Amino acid sequence: MSLNIKPIAGTNNRIVLEPAAAETKTASGIIIPDNAKEKPQKGTIVAVGNDSKDETPTVKVGDTVLYGKYAGTELKLEGKDYLIMRESDILAII
């Protein structure tokens, strides 16, 4: 996937990720209405800032990661939702 956005590297590398879709059903099959869906805390990285002179990014494009509930800034680009956040906001690579 090619994005026309490049995150800025600095003391904390910035990344752009595409959040996973919110669950529409529970495990038992109950349909969740739109107003009750929780924001996902998982997504796929689509862009990583350039290496800064002090640190190399730990994550790479294509990695699926878990991030904090209130991490990042929401962005809508070309009809899709994205998050821009610091690499330090990522909790785990899965």
MOWO-V821165 format. One record per residue. N is the residue number from 1. RES is the residue in one small letter. OMEGA is omega in whole degrees, -180 to 180 (NA if undefined). NEAR is the number of other ideal C-beta (glycine too) atoms within 12 Angstrom. D_LAST is the distance of its C-alpha to the last C-alpha in Angstrom with 1 decimal. Layout:
N:RES:OMEGA:NEAR:D_LAST
N:RES:OMEGA:NEAR:D_LAST
This chain:
1:m:-179:17:20.0
2:s:178:10:22.4
3:l:176:21:22.8
4:n:179:11:25.9
5:i:-179:24:24.3
6:k:179:18:23.5
7:p:-178:32:22.0
8:i:174:19:24.1
9:a:179:22:23.2
10:g:178:18:24.9
11:t:172:14:24.4
12:n:179:22:21.0
13:n:177:32:19.4
14:r:177:33:18.9
15:i:173:42:16.3
16:v:178:36:16.7
17:l:177:44:14.0
18:e:-179:33:14.7
19:p:175:32:13.8
20:a:179:21:12.9
21:a:178:17:16.2
22:a:179:19:17.5
23:e:179:20:18.1
24:t:179:15:21.7
25:k:173:14:22.3
26:t:180:13:21.7
27:a:-180:7:20.9
28:s:175:7:24.7
29:g:179:9:25.4
30:i:-180:11:26.8
31:i:-179:12:26.5
32:i:178:17:25.3
33:p:-177:12:27.7
34:d:-177:10:26.6
35:n:179:7:27.8
36:a:-179:14:25.8
37:k:177:17:22.3
38:e:175:17:19.8
39:k:177:21:17.9
40:p:177:24:14.3
41:q:-179:26:12.0
42:k:178:28:9.1
43:g:-180:37:9.9
44:t:-179:30:10.0
45:i:180:37:11.7
46:v:177:32:15.2
47:a:179:34:17.1
48:v:177:33:17.0
49:g:177:28:20.2
50:n:177:17:22.3
51:d:170:16:22.1
52:s:-178:19:24.4
53:k:-177:10:26.9
54:d:-176:11:25.3
55:e:177:18:21.6
56:t:180:15:19.3
57:p:178:28:16.1
58:t:-177:20:12.9
59:v:178:35:10.9
60:k:179:22:12.3
61:v:-180:22:13.2
62:g:178:17:11.0
63:d:172:25:7.6
64:t:-173:23:5.6
65:v:170:36:5.6
66:l:-179:23:7.3
67:y:-179:34:10.9
68:g:-176:19:14.2
69:k:-176:16:16.5
70:y:-177:12:19.2
71:a:170:28:17.4
72:g:178:31:18.6
73:t:-179:18:21.6
74:e:-177:19:21.7
75:l:175:23:23.2
76:k:-177:14:24.6
77:l:179:19:25.3
78:e:176:14:26.8
79:g:180:7:26.3
80:k:177:20:22.5
81:d:178:23:20.7
82:y:172:29:18.7
83:l:171:38:17.7
84:i:-178:34:18.8
85:m:174:34:17.6
86:r:177:30:17.6
87:e:-179:36:14.8
88:s:176:20:15.6
89:d:179:26:14.7
90:i:-179:33:10.9
91:l:-177:19:9.8
92:a:171:15:6.3
93:i:-179:21:3.8
94:i:NA:16:0.0
